[in-house]
Amino acid sequence: MHVSVDLINAEIEVGGPITSQWVSLASAIVFGLSFATILTLIVTPAMLALPDALRKMLRMKAKHQPLETSIAVSLKVSDMFDSKSTSRQATAVILG
């Protein structure tokens, strides 16, 4: 659009040499504001919500895992009543 408005001399100039400087300055400001807006409205809330989402994912994963170990522990605990040596095996299964 290359339009320069001189308020002191009351002139409007189209396609003047000073307009090329204003165009690059204006485009830098527009792109900078656009980038800052994206960071502020999209990236920052997403990064703030990320730790909570990771905690929820880890809890869901942890809920499914103890079911398999509890079955293995209950099988070994039922063997505990046969002899005293198997109680050490049951403890090893619980810890390992």
N, CA, C and O of each residue as an XYZ file, in Angstrom:
384
protein
N       0.818     -1.185      0.000
C       0.000      0.000      0.000
C       0.860      1.245      0.000
O       0.375      2.287     -0.441
N       2.035      1.219      0.436
C       3.052      2.263      0.340
C       2.511      3.686      0.336
O       2.747      4.433     -0.613
N       1.794      4.067      1.378
C       1.256      5.422      1.503
C       1.911      6.075      2.709
O       1.951      5.491      3.792
N       2.422      7.278      2.524
C       3.053      8.025      3.610
C       2.253      9.291      3.866
O       1.983     10.065      2.948
N       1.878      9.495      5.126
C       1.107     10.676      5.498
C       2.013     11.574      6.343
O       2.489     11.171      7.405
N       2.243     12.795      5.856
C       3.061     13.771      6.578
C       2.117     14.751      7.247
O       1.479     15.561      6.574
N       2.024     14.684      8.573
C       1.084     15.546      9.293
C       1.608     16.975      9.447
O       0.813     17.910      9.542
N       2.912     17.160      9.474
C       3.470     18.504      9.649
C       3.273     19.338      8.384
O       2.827     20.483      8.460
N       3.595     18.784      7.250
C       3.461     19.519      5.979
C       2.105     19.288      5.320
O       1.832     19.854      4.261
N       1.259     18.472      5.924
C      -0.069     18.159      5.387
C       0.008     17.596      3.975
O      -0.669     18.078      3.067
N       0.845     16.565      3.797
C       1.000     15.920      2.493
C       0.741     14.420      2.619
O       1.040     13.805      3.642
N       0.192     13.864      1.584
C       0.008     12.420      1.465
C       0.800     11.986      0.247
O       0.561     12.468     -0.861
N       1.742     11.078      0.449
C       2.622     10.647     -0.627
C       2.400      9.157     -0.863
O       2.370      8.370      0.083
N       2.245      8.778     -2.113
C       2.034      7.375     -2.482
C       3.290      6.886     -3.194
O       3.720      7.472     -4.189
N       3.878      5.801     -2.672
C       5.043      5.197     -3.311
C       6.331      5.960     -3.091
O       7.225      5.894     -3.935
N       6.462      6.679     -1.997
C       7.677      7.433     -1.709
C       8.775      6.548     -1.136
O       8.526      5.396     -0.782
N      10.018      7.098     -1.042
C      11.136      6.287     -0.548
C      11.013      5.934      0.939
O      11.518      4.893      1.358
N      10.377      6.746      1.717
C      10.237      6.474      3.150
C       9.222      5.367      3.431
O       9.260      4.747      4.494
N       8.333      5.120      2.505
C       7.295      4.101      2.742
C       7.866      2.694      2.825
O       7.288      1.838      3.494
N       8.999      2.433      2.154
C       9.594      1.088      2.230
C      10.049      0.784      3.654
O       9.983     -0.368      4.085
N      10.512      1.795      4.395
C      10.892      1.587      5.790
C       9.663      1.313      6.652
O       9.699      0.451      7.531
N       8.587      2.035      6.408
C       7.379      1.835      7.195
C       6.741      0.469      6.928
O       6.180     -0.146      7.834
N       6.830      0.001      5.688
C       6.237     -1.303      5.353
C       6.952     -2.414      6.114
O       6.306     -3.287      6.694
N       8.301     -2.383      6.112
C       9.010     -3.439      6.846
C       8.793     -3.336      8.354
O       8.703     -4.359      9.033
N       8.707     -2.129      8.880
C       8.434     -1.974     10.312
C       7.028     -2.467     10.646
O       6.835     -3.163     11.643
N       6.068     -2.117      9.836
C       4.685     -2.532     10.081
C       4.540     -4.055      9.984
O       3.836     -4.665     10.789
N       5.203     -4.665      9.001
C       5.096     -6.127      8.880
C       5.758     -6.821     10.071
O       5.262     -7.847     10.535
N       6.869     -6.279     10.571
C       7.510     -6.865     11.748
C       6.601     -6.765     12.973
O       6.517     -7.705     13.764
N       5.929     -5.642     13.127
C       5.022     -5.467     14.262
C       3.834     -6.416     14.162
O       3.439     -7.031     15.153
N       3.269     -6.532     12.972
C       2.100     -7.410     12.793
C       2.466     -8.864     13.059
O       1.738     -9.562     13.765
N       3.580     -9.331     12.507
C       3.965    -10.719     12.726
C       4.381    -10.957     14.178
O       4.124    -12.031     14.722
N       5.011     -9.983     14.802
C       5.376    -10.118     16.211
C       4.154    -10.208     17.101
O       4.109    -11.037     18.010
N       3.164     -9.372     16.855
C       1.928     -9.433     17.638
C       1.174    -10.734     17.398
O       0.584    -11.296     18.322
N       1.193    -11.210     16.160
C       0.528    -12.486     15.856
C       1.206    -13.640     16.593
O       0.534    -14.501     17.161
N       2.525    -13.654     16.582
C       3.275    -14.704     17.270
C       3.027    -14.645     18.779
O       2.834    -15.679     19.418
N       3.032    -13.449     19.343
C       2.792    -13.295     20.780
C       1.376    -13.727     21.156
O       1.161    -14.302     22.223
N       0.421    -13.450     20.286
C      -0.960    -13.856     20.550
C      -1.094    -15.376     20.559
O      -1.770    -15.945     21.417
N      -0.446    -16.022     19.602
C      -0.492    -17.489     19.548
C       0.158    -18.081     20.792
O      -0.364    -19.027     21.383
N       1.307    -17.517     21.189
C       1.960    -18.015     22.401
C       1.084    -17.818     23.632
O       0.988    -18.704     24.481
N       0.453    -16.670     23.724
C      -0.321    -16.347     24.909
C      -1.623    -17.138     24.986
O      -1.999    -17.600     26.063
N      -2.304    -17.298     23.879
C      -3.630    -17.904     23.912
C      -3.647    -19.414     23.689
O      -4.611    -20.082     24.063
N      -2.586    -19.961     23.080
C      -2.608    -21.391     22.755
C      -1.498    -22.149     23.485
O      -1.772    -23.115     24.197
N      -0.257    -21.718     23.314
C       0.870    -22.491     23.833
C       0.937    -22.443     25.360
O       1.128    -23.479     25.998
N       0.784    -21.268     25.952
C       0.891    -21.143     27.404
C      -0.173    -21.961     28.141
O       0.186    -22.689     29.066
N      -1.455    -21.887     27.789
C      -2.431    -22.742     28.481
C      -2.181    -24.240     28.263
O      -2.418    -25.052     29.158
N      -1.703    -24.592     27.075
C      -1.413    -26.004     26.813
C      -0.263    -26.494     27.679
O      -0.313    -27.611     28.194
N       0.769    -25.681     27.846
C       1.900    -26.073     28.679
C       1.519    -26.104     30.161
O       2.053    -26.911     30.920
N       0.612    -25.241     30.567
C       0.153    -25.260     31.956
C      -0.725    -26.476     32.244
O      -0.739    -26.971     33.371
N      -1.448    -26.958     31.254
C      -2.315    -28.120     31.436
C      -1.558    -29.440     31.256
O      -2.077    -30.498     31.610
N      -0.352    -29.391     30.716
C       0.402    -30.607     30.433
C       0.731    -31.437     31.676
O       0.532    -32.651     31.639
N       1.222    -30.854     32.775
C       1.524    -31.702     33.950
C       0.297    -32.443     34.494
O       0.408    -33.601     34.898
N      -0.845    -31.803     34.508
C      -2.059    -32.461     34.992
C      -2.454    -33.610     34.070
O      -2.858    -34.676     34.536
N      -2.338    -33.393     32.774
C      -2.671    -34.455     31.822
C      -1.711    -35.633     31.958
O      -2.131    -36.785     31.849
N      -0.439    -35.362     32.193
C       0.522    -36.447     32.379
C       0.241    -37.218     33.665
O       0.347    -38.444     33.690
N      -0.118    -36.500     34.737
C      -0.469    -37.178     35.991
C      -1.666    -38.098     35.798
O      -1.671    -39.226     36.291
N      -2.668    -37.624     35.089
C      -3.854    -38.454     34.856
C      -3.497    -39.689     34.038
O      -3.998    -40.780     34.311
N      -2.623    -39.524     33.026
C      -2.218    -40.666     32.209
C      -1.458    -41.695     33.032
O      -1.663    -42.899     32.880
N      -0.576    -41.211     33.906
C       0.185    -42.136     34.741
C      -0.711    -42.848     35.745
O      -0.486    -44.022     36.041
N      -1.718    -42.167     36.274
C      -2.656    -42.812     37.192
C      -3.468    -43.888     36.489
O      -3.710    -44.960     37.045
N      -3.886    -43.594     35.262
C      -4.652    -44.593     34.509
C      -3.787    -45.817     34.219
O      -4.259    -46.952     34.289
N      -2.528    -45.576     33.896
C      -1.630    -46.681     33.615
C      -1.349    -47.476     34.886
O      -1.244    -48.701     34.845
N      -1.228    -46.781     36.011
C      -0.957    -47.458     37.278
C      -2.162    -48.260     37.757
O      -1.990    -49.279     38.427
N      -3.351    -47.834     37.438
C      -4.549    -48.563     37.862
C      -4.631    -49.923     37.176
O      -5.113    -50.883     37.777
N      -4.176    -50.022     35.946
C      -4.259    -51.284     35.221
C      -3.155    -52.247     35.634
O      -3.352    -53.459     35.546
N      -2.029    -51.769     36.069
C      -0.907    -52.622     36.395
C      -1.077    -53.423     37.686
O      -0.729    -54.604     37.677
N      -1.581    -52.878     38.790
C      -1.674    -53.675     40.017
C      -2.625    -54.863     39.926
O      -2.510    -55.785     40.734
N      -3.547    -54.880     38.988
C      -4.453    -56.015     38.866
C      -3.684    -57.292     38.555
O      -3.989    -58.344     39.117
N      -2.707    -57.222     37.684
C      -1.927    -58.408     37.328
C      -1.069    -58.858     38.502
O      -0.973    -60.058     38.755
N      -0.441    -57.933     39.228
C       0.416    -58.323     40.354
C      -0.412    -58.838     41.521
O       0.053    -59.709     42.256
N      -1.631    -58.326     41.717
C      -2.448    -58.819     42.821
C      -2.885    -60.257     42.578
O      -3.032    -61.016     43.536
N      -3.093    -60.645     41.356
C      -3.445    -62.031     41.054
C      -2.254    -62.936     41.348
O      -2.407    -64.010     41.929
N      -1.063    -62.492     40.940
C       0.144    -63.298     41.192
C       0.409    -63.409     42.687
O       0.813    -64.472     43.159
N       0.195    -62.355     43.430
C       0.413    -62.378     44.874
C      -0.594    -63.288     45.548
O      -0.229    -64.027     46.462
N      -1.839    -63.261     45.131
C      -2.842    -64.115     45.766
C      -2.549    -65.587     45.511
O      -2.847    -66.419     46.368
N      -1.985    -65.933     44.379
C      -1.623    -67.327     44.134
C      -0.486    -67.751     45.051
O      -0.498    -68.861     45.581
N       0.485    -66.887     45.240
C       1.613    -67.231     46.106
C       1.195    -67.240     47.578
O       1.714    -68.048     48.348
N       0.292    -66.385     47.983
C      -0.164    -66.360     49.364
C      -0.938    -67.634     49.689
O      -0.870    -68.122     50.817
N      -1.651    -68.166     48.748
C      -2.354    -69.431     49.001
C      -1.362    -70.568     49.206
O      -1.665    -71.533     49.907
N      -0.180    -70.468     48.602
C       0.854    -71.476     48.822
C       1.544    -71.298     50.163
O       2.185    -72.231     50.646
N       1.432    -70.130     50.777
C       2.092    -69.844     52.039
C       1.624    -70.770     53.161
O       2.387    -71.063     54.082
N       0.419    -71.214     53.092
C      -0.112    -72.029     54.177
C       0.422    -73.452     54.164
O       0.235    -74.188     55.134
N       1.088    -73.855     53.075
C       1.643    -75.206     53.004
C       2.966    -75.328     53.749
O       3.186    -76.309     54.459
N       3.852    -74.340     53.597
C       5.146    -74.412     54.290
C       5.658    -73.005     54.588
O       5.167    -72.025     54.028
N       6.630    -72.918     55.458
C       7.151    -71.616     55.861
C       8.102    -71.021     54.830
O       8.258    -69.800     54.798
N       8.725    -71.801     54.011
C       9.700    -71.297     53.047
C       9.035    -70.508     51.908
O       9.658    -69.636     51.303
N       7.773    -70.822     51.626
C       7.117    -70.122     50.520
C       6.710    -68.703     50.907
O       6.392    -67.903     50.027
N       6.710    -68.368     52.191
C       6.375    -67.002     52.575
C       7.433    -66.028     52.073
O       7.120    -64.882     51.751
N       8.667    -66.473     52.006
C       9.728    -65.617     51.425
C       9.497    -65.422     49.935
O       9.754    -64.346     49.396
N       9.021    -66.443     49.284
C       8.724    -66.303     47.859
C       7.582    -65.318     47.641
O       7.620    -64.526     46.700
N       6.585    -65.358     48.487
C       5.461    -64.432     48.372
C       5.919    -62.989     48.561
O       5.455    -62.089     47.862
N       6.831    -62.773     49.509
C       7.359    -61.435     49.745
C       8.150    -60.982     48.521
O       8.070    -59.815     48.139
N       8.896    -61.861     47.911
C       9.681    -61.509     46.722
C       8.756    -61.124     45.572
O       9.067    -60.208     44.810
N       7.644    -61.799     45.441
C       6.707    -61.463     44.373
C       6.072    -60.111     44.624
O       5.863    -59.346     43.683
N       5.763    -59.802     45.870
C       5.146    -58.514     46.188
C       6.123    -57.382     45.907
O       5.738    -56.364     45.330
N       7.385    -57.543     46.306
C       8.363    -56.489     46.094
C       8.825    -56.432     44.650
O       9.110    -55.345     44.147
N       8.906    -57.524     43.992
C       9.457    -57.541     42.628
C       8.379    -57.473     41.621
O       8.653    -57.476     40.421
